[in-house]
Every structure is written in structure tokens, then in C-alpha cells.
Amino acid sequence: MAKRSAGILLYRNSPPRLELLLVHPGGPFWAKKDKGAWSIPKGEYGEGEEPLAVARREFEEELGSAPPQGAFLPLGELVQPSRKLITAFALEGDFDPATLTSNRFELEWPRGSGRTQSFPEIDRAQWLAPAKAREKIQPGQAPFIDRLLERLGS
């Protein structure tokens, strides 16, 4: 069975423009990557778990605070090039990227060195205009931006 993830595309509609919150993965593999490297906050889940509950949990784990209160807009599912299935929900709200406190993971680094290092799962978050977000997001997740804009009538 394919791996499944669920996440939240947070947006704020502060005139004069709409902005989307994306996160940049931490760790040495992503350190020097920007364009096509960003993502919505998301995480994997198993059989029997509800995607929205997982999306809320992963938002809190990756950003360090619970998602804002509000109505979640389902953005559907997308199959990624890796064959992973991502379910996304949009939510209007705010988040201060300066308060980011991500959970961490351990990795042998440099590979083959025998040394284990700890890295944040997410090393930064940023509010972006939709056009800039499309440039930065992993290509397989870009349709979530289009779906949100369509839902908002933008």
C-alpha cells in the first residue's frame, strides 16, 4: 500500500494580497535547496487514522503550535511522483514564522561517519504570494495552490 500523508495549507487574506504559508524541510539533504523544495506542513499516517486529525497533529509537531481555529476546506488528494498520496486541507489563519519550533529527527551525518546528528524536521516557514509559492513548493504539491485559489475565487 502506498504511503499516505495529510497536511494543512494555511492562508491569510490580508489586503492587498493573499499569502500562503509554506515550510522548508530541515536536514543536510535540503540545506541548499530552495526552488521546488518547500512544502505544506504534513506528515504520514497509517490505516484507520483520519486525515484531518493527522493534518492538525503534524501542523503542531512541525511548527510548534496548534493550527488556528477555523473552517477547514478540503483540497482533495494528490499522488506524488514518489507514489505517496497527500490529502490537504486549507485553513485561513495566521502564524508567526519567528515562533517556529519544529520536532527533530536523528540522522547519521555525514553518511558513513558513524556520528548521529539531530536536525529540525522543518528549518523555516515563510508567507508567500501564490505565484512565489508555486515556484518554491515541491512540484507534486503545486495543484493544492490552484485548488485553493479556485475555492476562494481568486
N, C-alpha and C positions, 0 to 999 in steps of 0.2 A: 504494500500500500504506500502511496506517495506521502511524503511529509506534508504537514499542514501547519500554517501559521495564521495568526489573526492580529490585526493592528488597527490603530486609530490615526486618521489624517485630521489633525487639529487645524482649524482655520479661524481667522479673525477678519471681520469685515469692517475695518476701521478706515473710513473715508480718508483719503481719496482712493484707496485700493484694497483689494482682497490680498491677504497674506496666508501662506501655508507653512506649517512647522514641519521641518524635516530634521532627521538626526544623522550624524556621521558615525559609522562603526569604529570602535577603538581597536587597538592591537596593531602589531607591526605590518600585517598584510595591507591594511587600509591607510596607513600613516601618510603616504604621499599621494593618495588618490583623492580626487575631488569630483570631477565631472563623471556622472554615471555611478557614483559610489554611495550617495545618500539614500535614505530610506524613510518610510514611515516607522514610528516605534511599533514593533511587532515581536511576536515570539511563537515558538512551536507549541502545539498541543496534541493530546492523544485522544483516542477513541472515547466517546462519551462526554467530552468537555464541550461546553457551549462557547462558540467563537467570541461572542461579545464579552463574556466573563474573562476569557483569556486575553482579549484585547485590552480590557481595563487593567488586568493584573500586569501585563507586560509594559503598559504605559508607565505604571507606577514603579516597576522594577528598573526600567531603563532611564527614567527621568527623575526619579526620586520624589515624586508627588503624584497623588491620585489625579485622574483626569477631572476636568471641571464638570460641574453638574450641567445637564442639558439633554436635549433630544438627540439621539444617535441616528444618523442617516445611513442606511445600508448602501454600500458601494459595490456589493457583489464580490465575486471571486475572480482571480486571475491565475492561470497556470504560468509559472516562471520557466525560463529556459532550463533550469535545473530539475524541472518537473514538480517542484514544490507548489502547492496550492495555497494562495494567500487570500484570506477573507478580510475585507476592510470596512471600516465604519468611519464616517465623517462626524465631527463634533465641533460646534462653534464654541470658542472659549479663548482663554489667554494662558500663557506660560512664559515665565521669565527665563530665557536660556542661561542667565548667570547663576541660576539656582540649581542647575543640572547636577544630580548626584546619582550616577549610574551604578548598577551592580557590576561585579568584576568577574573575570574568568582567569584561569591559570593556563599557561602555555609554556612548553619547553622553547626557550628562545635565548640565543639563536638555535635554530634547529640542529640537533645532534650534539649540543654543548653539554647536555646533562643538567643545565640550570633551568629552573622553573621561575617564570616571572608572572606577575599579576598585572592585568590590563583592564581598563574600564570597557564594558560592553559597548557603551556609547561615549565618545570623547567630546562631542559638542552637538548643540542644537541651534537652529537658525530659522528665523522667519524670512520667507522669500515670496516674491511676487510669483504668480503662476508660471510665467514664461521662464524665469530663472530656476524655479523648482523643477520644471521639465528638463532643463539642461543638467541639473545636479542629481536627480533621482535615478536609481537603477532602472534601466530601460523597461524591464518587465513590470515595473510598478507605475509607469507613467500614465497608463489608462485610468488609474484611480483619480488622477488630477482632472482628466477630461470628464469623467463621470460626475465628479463634484461640481465642476463648472456648469455642466448640463443641468444638474439638480437645482443649482442656485439661479439658473437662468442667466449666467454671465457669458 
